[in-house]
Amino acid sequence: MAKNGRERIINSSFELFLKQGYEATSLQNIMDATSMSKGAIYHHFTSKRMIYLATLDEYYFKIIKFAFPKDDHLTFEERIKIRCRFFARLFHTIEKIGDGGTDFPIRSFFLYQLKSECDKNIRKQIKKSMTLYRKSVLELVKTAVKKKELLSTCSVDIIALQIMSMVEGIAIHHTTLKKGSEAFLIQKYDEVIGTYIKMLMRK
């Protein structure tokens, strides 16, 4: 039961932070959203900031650290496609948060991330997580080169950086998308990144 209460606080607070920002969200807002008393909330968290850090851990750091099932038997194109769909589903999850859903899910999530980086300690943690993410993509590229799946003369570092830039850039470029983020992003990822990978595979 205690776990359910904590999860309810995190989920409801994250919805509030997405829709109106951390500063504009009061403890009373969280109490209203969770139907919990101040005492019940303080049983799990000592402050609004601790709630915020918990949402950041749940909806950002755990996502970046997500370990994909072993898939090195698949082609490089298939492995990248799996990761693109993972990010598309992330924005779909953001979009479905709350009773009425969340409008402009891509914009809401990036603003949440950018606002978090204003905190020096959080920014360090985000940089550390992003470094691990980049290493994982770099390993995918290195494996593909060893298997001779990629025939480009570009360095593995450049290819990895280009793919990561496209994944994030396509999403950022469509922050005005109000709904339907998953299907839209999957289509764009397939069109842009799929075409790029096929170019790398040409002799």
NORCOR-V958809 format. One record per residue. N is the residue number from 1. RES is the residue in one small letter. PSI is psi in radians with two decimals (none if undefined). OMEGA is omega in whole degrees, -180 to 180 (999 if undefined). Layout:
BEGIN
n: {N	N}
res: {RES	RES}
psi: {PSI	PSI}
omega: {OMEGA	OMEGA}
END
This chain:
BEGIN
n: {1	2	3	4	5	6	7	8	9	10	11	12	13	14	15	16	17	18	19	20	21	22	23	24	25	26	27	28	29	30	31	32	33	34	35	36	37	38	39	40	41	42	43	44	45	46	47	48	49	50	51	52	53	54	55	56	57	58	59	60	61	62	63	64	65	66	67	68	69	70	71	72	73	74	75	76	77	78	79	80	81	82	83	84	85	86	87	88	89	90	91	92	93	94	95	96	97	98	99	100	101	102	103	104	105	106	107	108	109	110	111	112	113	114	115	116	117	118	119	120	121	122	123	124	125	126	127	128	129	130	131	132	133	134	135	136	137	138	139	140	141	142	143	144	145	146	147	148	149	150	151	152	153	154	155	156	157	158	159	160	161	162	163	164	165	166	167	168	169	170	171	172	173	174	175	176	177	178	179	180	181	182	183	184	185	186	187	188	189	190	191	192	193	194	195	196	197	198	199	200	201	202	203}
res: {m	a	k	n	g	r	e	r	i	i	n	s	s	f	e	l	f	l	k	q	g	y	e	a	t	s	l	q	n	i	m	d	a	t	s	m	s	k	g	a	i	y	h	h	f	t	s	k	r	m	i	y	l	a	t	l	d	e	y	y	f	k	i	i	k	f	a	f	p	k	d	d	h	l	t	f	e	e	r	i	k	i	r	c	r	f	f	a	r	l	f	h	t	i	e	k	i	g	d	g	g	t	d	f	p	i	r	s	f	f	l	y	q	l	k	s	e	c	d	k	n	i	r	k	q	i	k	k	s	m	t	l	y	r	k	s	v	l	e	l	v	k	t	a	v	k	k	k	e	l	l	s	t	c	s	v	d	i	i	a	l	q	i	m	s	m	v	e	g	i	a	i	h	h	t	t	l	k	k	g	s	e	a	f	l	i	q	k	y	d	e	v	i	g	t	y	i	k	m	l	m	r	k}
psi: {-0.72	-0.67	-0.72	-0.70	-0.77	-0.77	-0.68	-0.72	-0.82	-0.85	-0.80	-0.69	-0.70	-0.72	-0.77	-0.76	-0.65	-0.78	-0.55	0.00	2.78	-0.86	-0.67	-0.14	2.12	2.89	-0.59	-0.67	-0.75	-0.69	-0.75	-0.72	-0.56	-0.22	0.65	2.65	2.90	-0.71	-0.71	-0.66	-0.75	-0.24	-0.53	-0.57	2.47	-0.24	2.94	-0.65	-0.69	-0.58	-0.77	-0.79	-0.60	-0.67	-0.65	-0.71	-0.75	-0.73	0.04	-1.11	-0.71	-0.56	-0.82	-0.61	-0.03	2.26	2.00	2.55	2.66	2.08	0.44	-0.07	-0.22	2.89	2.82	-0.74	-0.74	-0.69	-0.73	-0.68	-0.69	-0.74	-0.60	-0.72	-0.53	-0.80	-0.61	-0.69	-0.56	-0.84	-0.52	-0.73	-0.76	-0.75	-0.59	-0.03	2.34	2.82	-0.75	0.09	3.04	2.12	2.65	0.99	-0.65	-0.83	-0.80	-0.75	-0.73	-0.64	-0.69	-0.78	-0.84	-0.70	-0.65	-0.60	-0.14	-0.42	2.13	-0.77	-0.69	-0.69	-0.69	-0.74	-0.69	-0.76	-0.71	-0.75	-0.71	-0.56	-0.74	-0.68	-0.79	-0.69	-0.67	-0.69	-0.69	-0.70	-0.64	-0.78	-0.77	-0.75	-0.74	-0.66	-0.74	-0.64	-0.05	0.53	-0.56	2.27	0.15	2.64	-0.04	2.65	2.73	-0.58	-0.75	-0.75	-0.79	-0.77	-0.69	-0.72	-0.80	-0.68	-0.66	-0.72	-0.86	-0.70	-0.71	-0.74	-0.82	-0.65	-0.27	0.69	-0.24	0.00	2.12	-0.75	3.01	0.60	-0.69	-0.97	-0.70	-0.84	-0.69	-0.77	-0.80	-0.70	-0.74	-0.73	-0.88	-1.00	-0.65	-0.75	-0.72	-0.77	-0.70	-0.60	-0.68	-0.42	-0.17	2.53	none}
omega: {180	-180	179	179	180	180	179	179	-179	-177	-179	180	179	177	179	-180	178	-171	-176	178	-178	-175	-176	180	-180	176	178	176	-180	177	-180	-177	-177	-174	179	179	178	180	-180	179	180	174	-178	-176	-177	-178	176	179	178	175	180	179	178	178	179	178	-176	-172	176	-174	179	-180	-180	-178	-176	-180	179	177	-178	-176	-178	175	180	178	179	180	180	-178	178	180	178	-179	176	178	177	180	177	178	177	-180	175	178	177	-178	-175	-179	178	-178	-179	-177	-179	177	179	-175	-179	179	-178	-177	-180	177	177	179	-178	179	180	-177	175	177	-175	-178	178	180	177	-179	178	179	179	180	180	177	178	179	179	179	-179	178	179	179	177	-179	179	179	-180	179	179	179	-178	174	180	-176	-179	177	178	177	180	180	-180	180	179	180	180	-180	179	179	179	180	-179	-177	179	179	-179	-178	-178	179	179	178	-174	-178	175	-174	-174	-178	-179	-178	177	179	-179	179	180	-178	-172	-176	178	178	180	-179	178	176	180	-177	-179	177	999}
END
